[in-house]
Amino acid sequence: MHDVIVTNGDMKAPGLPLSRDAALAALGEAAQWWGCDVPDDPGTSELAALLNELVERLRTDHRDERLRSAVVDLAEVAEALGAASRLGGLLPAISLWHLRTAVEKEQQARHHLARAATAQPNGVPLSTAVS
């Protein structure tokens, strides 16, 4: 019999949460940043619904390419949250992978808008959060 060595390729990714609770907290804060009215202690299905609503609102706004790129990433966030919600408590490692994917995609979406932010006279970028 041979030993099987399992490594976690995501461990080197900076800034990604290592627990389900941390991922949900990060995604809840991210949803608030995007202007969603997030309830206290949201679950994956609640966050998925909020992000789906946000994506639908933003899809009608065709201001520029950066916003459209952000919407594509946010749609993937909602999809990953939906997948984690459907798994529930089953397969916790796969559920965590979906949540970490959602966090990563949200960071990419925010990065698209960060490039589009305009500077204010005092040097602080204008918030691009959508309400």
Residue pairs with C-beta under 8 A, 6 or more apart in sequence:
10 16
10 97
10 100
13 100
13 104
15 107
16 100
16 103
16 104
17 23
17 25
17 26
17 99
17 100
17 103
19 96
20 92
20 95
20 96
20 99
23 96
23 99
23 100
23 102
23 103
24 42
24 43
24 44
24 47
24 99
26 103
27 47
27 77
27 81
27 99
27 102
27 103
27 106
28 38
28 42
28 47
30 103
30 106
30 110
31 38
31 42
31 47
31 50
31 51
31 54
32 38
33 110
33 129
34 51
34 54
34 74
34 129
34 130
35 54
35 129
35 130
35 131
36 50
36 51
36 53
36 54
37 50
38 46
38 47
38 50
39 46
42 50
43 85
44 81
44 82
44 84
44 85
44 99
45 81
45 82
45 85
47 81
48 78
48 81
48 82
48 85
51 74
51 77
51 78
51 81
52 78
52 82
54 74
54 78
54 130
55 71
55 74
55 75
55 78
57 130
58 67
58 70
58 71
58 74
58 130
59 71
61 67
62 68
64 116
66 112
66 113
66 115
66 116
67 112
67 113
67 116
69 109
69 112
70 109
70 110
70 112
70 113
71 109
73 105
73 106
73 108
73 109
73 112
74 105
74 106
74 109
76 101
76 102
76 105
77 102
77 105
77 106
77 109
80 98
80 99
80 101
80 102
80 105
81 98
81 99
81 102
83 98
84 95
84 98
84 99
84 102
87 94
87 95
87 98
88 95
89 95
113 128
114 125
114 128
116 128
117 125
117 126
117 127
117 128
118 125
118 126
119 125
119 126
120 126
